[in-house]
Amino acid sequence: MTALWIAHVTVTDPDAYGRYAAEAGPAIAAHGGVFLARGGRFRQMEGNERPRNVVARFPSFDAAIACYESSAYQAALAHAKGASERDLVIVEETPPPTE
């Protein structure tokens, strides 16, 4: 089953975060990740608001975990630490109902 990365982000250092984004994109793509939402319009309905919201789909839960743990993504993530406040969760998608 596919899995989603769901990230809620407040960027505090745009230059450093830009370096993260430039490196994270290829690392995510290398693990089959595809962005579904990346900083577009949103309306916070409950909980704590963060101005940047990102959703990426991976071919499997294991692929999403492997991406996060990969050396390429961890190198990118080093730029985001101290340059943002982030919450990230990896969620396995529910399969569509069968008829």
Backbone torsions as a table, in degrees:
resi	resn	phi	psi	omega
1	MET	NA	149.7	179.1
2	THR	-72.8	165.0	179.5
3	ALA	-138.6	155.6	179.6
4	LEU	-117.4	139.4	163.0
5	TRP	-93.5	129.0	175.7
6	ILE	-124.0	115.1	-177.2
7	ALA	-120.6	138.5	174.5
8	HIS	-120.7	124.0	-166.9
9	VAL	-134.6	139.2	165.3
10	THR	-115.4	116.7	-178.9
11	VAL	-84.5	127.6	179.1
12	THR	-109.7	-17.1	177.5
13	ASP	-138.2	92.8	-175.2
14	PRO	-57.9	-36.4	-178.9
15	ASP	-65.8	-49.3	179.6
16	ALA	-65.7	-39.5	179.8
17	TYR	-67.1	-32.6	174.8
18	GLY	-62.2	-38.0	176.0
19	ARG	-65.0	-40.5	175.9
20	TYR	-57.8	-51.9	-176.1
21	ALA	-60.6	-39.9	-179.1
22	ALA	-64.2	-35.3	-179.1
23	GLU	-88.5	-32.2	-176.8
24	ALA	-69.5	-37.9	-178.7
25	GLY	-54.0	-52.4	178.3
26	PRO	-64.0	-35.1	178.4
27	ALA	-65.4	-41.0	178.7
28	ILE	-66.1	-45.8	179.2
29	ALA	-61.8	-36.6	-179.7
30	ALA	-63.0	-21.7	178.3
31	HIS	-103.8	16.1	176.8
32	GLY	84.1	9.7	-179.3
33	GLY	-75.7	141.8	178.8
34	VAL	-132.0	131.0	179.5
35	PHE	-76.0	130.9	175.5
36	LEU	-102.5	-31.5	177.2
37	ALA	-147.3	140.2	-176.0
38	ARG	-151.8	79.2	173.8
39	GLY	80.1	18.4	-179.8
40	GLY	-80.7	-169.1	179.8
41	ARG	-60.3	146.9	175.7
42	PHE	-153.8	163.3	173.2
43	ARG	-135.8	116.6	-179.4
44	GLN	-73.6	119.3	-177.9
45	MET	-99.3	-30.9	178.4
46	GLU	-151.5	159.4	174.1
47	GLY	78.3	-163.6	-175.2
48	ASN	-89.3	129.4	-179.0
49	GLU	-81.7	137.7	168.2
50	ARG	-129.8	138.7	-171.1
51	PRO	-73.4	-12.9	-179.9
52	ARG	-123.0	127.0	-179.6
53	ASN	-127.6	132.1	-175.6
54	VAL	-131.8	134.8	175.3
55	VAL	-128.9	128.2	175.9
56	ALA	-127.7	140.7	177.5
57	ARG	-103.1	137.5	176.3
58	PHE	-118.2	156.1	-177.5
59	PRO	-66.1	-20.1	178.8
60	SER	-158.8	163.0	175.4
61	PHE	-60.7	-43.5	-179.9
62	ASP	-62.2	-38.0	178.3
63	ALA	-65.7	-38.0	178.9
64	ALA	-65.7	-42.5	177.7
65	ILE	-66.0	-45.1	179.9
66	ALA	-59.8	-38.8	177.8
67	CYS	-61.8	-50.3	-177.9
68	TYR	-59.3	-39.6	-177.1
69	GLU	-83.1	-7.4	-176.7
70	SER	-67.2	152.4	179.3
71	SER	-64.2	-34.8	179.8
72	ALA	-65.3	-44.6	179.9
73	TYR	-70.4	-39.4	179.7
74	GLN	-63.4	-35.7	176.0
75	ALA	-64.6	-41.3	177.0
76	ALA	-65.1	-43.4	-176.9
77	LEU	-61.0	-28.8	178.0
78	ALA	-57.4	-31.4	177.9
79	HIS	-72.9	-30.7	-177.8
80	ALA	-77.7	-30.5	-179.8
81	LYS	-67.6	127.3	-175.9
82	GLY	84.7	-10.2	179.1
83	ALA	-112.4	2.1	-177.6
84	SER	-164.1	161.8	167.7
85	GLU	-111.8	124.0	-170.8
86	ARG	-134.5	147.2	166.4
87	ASP	-125.0	131.5	179.6
88	LEU	-136.2	130.5	175.9
89	VAL	-129.6	144.7	174.0
90	ILE	-110.8	125.5	-174.4
91	VAL	-126.7	130.5	174.0
92	GLU	-74.5	133.1	-179.2
93	GLU	-74.3	149.7	175.3
94	THR	-81.3	132.9	178.9
95	PRO	-66.9	152.0	177.7
96	PRO	-63.3	150.4	179.3
97	PRO	-65.0	145.5	175.8
98	THR	-95.3	148.8	-177.5
99	GLU	-93.6	NA	NA
